[in-house]
């Protein structure tokens, strides 16, 4: 096994320029009145820019630099993995039927997602109401833009007959599709799984963007600097802002011209169960059966009055969450749960295959201190500790099911083997356990196979 780390599908600079764009907008939004006064603009009584529209603008401020860098510096649109040959200029008549068939499949898929949103009352309550309002306003424009986009792209695709085409063909002509080749059911399955991921997580991410953004823009400086706990919480929330924004951009920009399309979506049911258990409305934590914070309190409560120790604790938590945000940032415009959109090997992935899960779970243990409770005694303390251990177990299983999915790709096999031999965390666990391989490795089912 070569010590040379396999090449990452995304350059480190993509996430970095997204971070710069986001933080720049955050400063503008927070100090908008002062900036307006300096420019001689009458700002009136509008105050800071902490509204939901400003929050969406911050997503654009994060995403646009990443797109521009990807295209003009990394030139990702010329990657063979896009499936696009830019020298192709097929006649319109040659691809028109294909494009119309794909549009039928795409619009029908959107209709199914819209029907699911409309049926589930959950999506029209609380934070999700903003997502639904935004998507309702954007939907007509997406329908309009999809027509020239599809007509333009299919003229340049090496093979435009993808899962979207197969679904449209099935809708128009039925399973046998006339005298031609039979409909590719596996490609349709991939198409549905990919859009299920996009539909589920895009709505979730959009729902949490405004509140996360407003809490950082609107908090007074005096409150932010009141004590080490408040300063630590604010700094940690900035890191979560980075994670949320870059992830939101990733779910939105699943596009072949940016080489950020979904190669495959996880085909294993157990992978979906493990992932969805960590997100609403299926969330098992935070009020669910695995809530490990009942009669508990966070680190600020237990360390109150000990400013030095509280500062140290805040720094430790900040570093752990920084690794978590860094893990998301490393994906650039390709972040997504339950999908394969290229193998990431740089950033924190140099040290472990699952930096986000490791750092997130460690931050929960350090931040919640589940073995300390305000009521219920030892029984409640043991219960909370066991429940957080169960939550960590779910994330361990998520990691294993993700590997099962990704190991179908030789590029991930090479990275997995390199990490096992050279990455810090696998080597550490190997030394502690005396094993050269992890206790559990789930290999892909050869009957499933990849669908690019």
N, C-alpha and C positions, 0 to 999 in steps of 0.2 A: 504494500500500500504506500503510494507516494505521499510525502509530507506536504505536497502542494495542495492547497485548499481548492476545491472545484470552483469554477467561476460562478459568480452570483448573477441571477437573471436581471437584477436591477442595480444600478450604480448607487453608491452611498450618497452622492450629491443630490439625487432626486428628492429624498426625504428631507435633506438639509434645506434646500431652497423652499420647500413647502413650509418648513418650520419658520424660516425667515419671513415668508409672506404672512403667515398666521400671526406671529408675534408683532409684526409691523402694524397689521390691522388692529390687533388688540390694543396697542398703545394709542393709535389714532382714535379708536372708539372710546377709550377710557379718558383721554385728554382732549376730546373734541371741543368742549367750550374754550379751553385755553388756546388750542390751535386756531379756532375761529377768531378769537380776540386778537391773536398775533397777526393773522392775515387781514384783520379789519373787516371781518364778516359779521353781520348781525345774527347771532345765534339765538337770541331771545331766551326763553326759559326752557329750552329743549333738554338741557343737561347732557349727560353722557349717552353714547349710542349703544344702549343695552337691550334694545327691542328685538323681536324675532326676525325681522327683516335684516337687521344689522348682523344677526347671528348667521343667517344664510349668506350674507355678503362675506363674512369671515371664512366660510367654507370655500367660496370662490377665490378669496385671497390666498388660501392655502393650496387650492387645486391648480390654479392657472400657472404659477411658477413651475410646478412639477410637470405639467403638460408641456410647457414651452421647453424646459430643459430636456425632457424625454425626446422631443421631436428634433430640436435644433442642435443639441449637443450630443446626446446618446444616439440619435437617429434610429429610434426603436421601430419606426414605421418601415424600415428596410430589413428588419430581421426576418429570416426565412420562416420563423415560427408564426408570423402573422398570417401566413397562407395567402399573401398578396404578392402579385408580380406587377410592379408599377409600370413595366414596359408593355403590359397587355392593354389593348384598347379594343375589346371585342365590339362588334357592331351592336347597336341598341336592340335590333330585332333578335339577335342571338341569345340575349340574356333577359329579354323582357318577360317571357313566360316564367322563368325562374324567379325573377324579382317579384312578380305579382303573386306567385305561389308563396314565397317567403313572407311577403307582406300579410297575406291571409293568415299564415301561421303565427306571425308576430302579433298581429292585432287580436287574434283569437286568444293567444296567451295573455295579453294584457287584459282582455275582457274577463278571463278566468280569475286573474289576480284582483281586478276591480270588484268582481262578484264576491270574492272571498272577503275583501275589505268591507264591502257593504253589508255582508251577512253577519260578520262578527262584531257585535256591539262594542267589544273591547277597544276596537280601533277608533271609536268615536267618543271616547272618554279620556279625561286627563291629558297627559302630554301627547298622546297619539292624535288628538283632535287637530293639533297643528300640522302633523304629517299629512293627515287626510285633506286638510284645507289646501296645503301646498301642492300635493299631488293632483288634486282636482283642478287647480288652476293651471298646472303645467301640462296636464294630459292632452288637451287639444293641440298644443304646440308640438308635443312629441309625435302625435299622429301626423301632423303636417310635415315635420322635418324628416320623419322616417321614410317618406316616399322618395325624395331626391337622394337621400343617403343610401338607400338600398339599391336604387337604379345605378348610382355612381359606383358603389363598392363592388357589385356583382360583375361589372365589366372587367374588374382587375383581380378578382379572386381566382386562384389556381383551381379550386374546386368549390364553387358556390353552393353546391347541394348539401348543406349541413343539416343539423337536426331541426332547425326552424323550417327549412324547405321540406324536409320529410313530413313534419307535422302538417304543414299547409297542403302538401300533396295528399296526405291521408284524409284531411278534411274534404278536399275537393273530389277526389276519385275513389276514396275508400281504401281498405287494407291492400287490395291487389293492384290498385292503381292502373287499371286498364291492361294494355299489352306490354307495358314497360317492365322495368325491374321492380320487384316487390318493395314495399315501403320498408325502410330500415327502422325497425322497432327499437333497437338499442340506441340509435341516434336520437330518436324521439324521447326516450327515457332520459338521456343525458340533457336534452333541451329542457325538459320539465324540471329536472333536479336543479339545473343551473338557475332557472328563473324562480324556482321556489326559494333558493338561497337569496337571490337578489330582492325578491318581493318581500320576504320576511325581514331581512336585516336592514334594507334601506329604510323601511317605515320606522323601524326601531331607532336607527341612528338619527334620522331626522327629528324624531320625537324628543331626543335628549339634548340636541344641539342648543336650542334657545336657553334652557334653564342653566346648563353648564356655562354657557357664554355670559349670561346676565349676572351670574353669581360672582364672576371674576371682574367684570367691567364696573359693576355698581358698588362693590364693597368699599367703604371709606378707608383711606390710608390709616387713620387712627385705629380702626378696628383691626386692620391687617397686622399692625405692629404692636397690638396691645400686650401680647405675651408670646413666648416661643411656640405655644400650642397654636394660636391663631395664625402666626406667621407660617408655621409648618403646614397647616391645613390649606392656606392660600397657595403656597408653593406647590403642594401636591396636587391641588386642583388645576393648576396651570398644566401640569404634566398630563392629567386626565383630559384636559382640553385638547392637547396635542394628539393624544390617542384617538379621541372621538372624532376630531376633524379629519385626520388623515384616513381613518377607517371609513368615514362617510364618503370621502372622495373616492376611495377604493371601490366601494359598493356601487357608486354611480357610474364610474368610468370603466365599465367592462366592454371595451371596444377593440376590435381587431386592428384598426389602423394604429392604435397605440400599443399593440402587442400585450394588452392587459386583459384580453378576453379570457373567459373561463375555459381552460383546457378540458378539465373533467370536474364534475361535482361528485362528492363522496357517494359511492353506490351502496354503502353498507348501512343497514338499518340501525345497528348498534352505534354507529358514528353519529347519526342524527339524534338518537336518544340522548347520548352523552352531551352533545352540544346544546340542544334545545333545553335541557334541564337547567342550563345556566342563564336563560333569558326569559323575560316575560312573554306570554302569559304562563309559560310552563316552569318558571323559576322555582326551584326547590328551596332557595335560601330567602332571606329577608321576608319573614312572615310565613314561609312555607314549612314543610315538614323537616327540613334540614336547617332551620334558623338557629344559628349558634350564638346569638346575641341576646337571648331571653334572660332578663335579670342581669344583664352584663353592662359594661360601660367601656368606652375606648380608652386609649392611653392618656388622653388629656385629663380624664377623671382620676385615674390612679396615680398620676405623677404630679398632680396639682400641688403647688407650693415648693416644688423641687426644680427650679428653673434650669439648673445646669444639666440635670438628668433629662429633663424634658427637651432641652436643646439637642442633646445627643440622640435621643429617641427620634426627634423630628428629622435629623440628618439621616439616620439609618432608614427611616421610612421613605424619605425623599429619594435616596439612592435606589432603593428597591423599586419604587414606582417609576423612577427614571429609566431603569432597565426595561420595565414594562412598556413605557412609551417609546423607547428606543427600538424595541422589537417591532412595534407597529410602524414606526417611521422607516425602518429598513425596507419595508415592502413598497414604499412610495405610493404609486397609484394602483398597486396590485393587491392591497390587503383585502382579505375576505375569509370568513369562516367556511369550512366544509368544501373548499375548492382547491384545485391545483391551477395556479396561474403563473408558474415558473418557480424554480427552486432558489430560495434566498440563502446565501452562505456567508454574507458579510455582517458587520455590526455584531450584536450579541450572539448571532448564530455561529460565530467563530468559537464560542465557548460552550454552547449547549444547543441541542436540537429544538428545545422548547423553552426559550428564555422568558417568554411572556407568562407561561403557566408557572414556572418556577418562581419568578419574582412576584407575581400577583399573589400566589398562595403564601409565600413568606411574608409579604406585606400584611396579609390578613392575620396571620399568627402574631406578628409583632404589634400590629395596630389594635386588634380586638382583645388580646390577652384573655382567651376564653376560659381559662382556669381561674380567673378572678371574677366574682359575682357580687352584686349588691344585695341579693336575697336568695334564699333557697339552699344556702350552705354547700357542703361538699357534693351533695347529689346533683345540684344544678351545675356546679363547676365541672364535674366529671361528664355530665350530659353534654354541655356546650363543647367541651374538648373533643369528645367522641364525634359530635356532629360536624365540627370543623374538619376533623380527620376524614370523615365521610365525604365532605365537599372536596377536600384535596384528592381523595380517591377518585372522584368523578373526573377531575382534571387530569389525573394520571391516565384514566381510561380514555379521555378525549385525545391525549397525546398518542396513545397506542393505536386508536382507530384512525387517526390522521396518518400515522406511519403506514398502516395497512393499506390505505388508499394511495399514498404517494409512492410507495415502494414499487408500484407497477411501472414507474418511470425510471429508466436506467440512470438518468441524471440524479434523481434523488437517492438511488441505490449507492451511487458513487459518493454523494455527500454523507449519507448515513454511515458508510464504512469509514470515510475519512474522520468524521466526528467521533466515532467509537474509538478510533486509534489515537486521535490527536487533540480533540476538544477537551477543555479543562474538566467540565462536569462529568461526562462519561468516564474519563480516566480516573477521576476522584472516586466515583462509585465503584469502578472496577477494582481499584486498590483496596477500598474498604470491604468489598464483598469477596474479593479473590476470584472474581469471574471476568472473563474476557468479553463476554456478551451479556446484555441485560437479561434479567430473569424472565421477562415476557417480551416476545416479539411476535406480532401478528403479521404474517405474510399475506400478500394479496391473493384473492381467489382467481386462479387462471381462467375460470369460466366467465368472469366479469369483463376483464380486459379494458384497456383505455379507449376512449372515444375522443379524438382531438377536435 
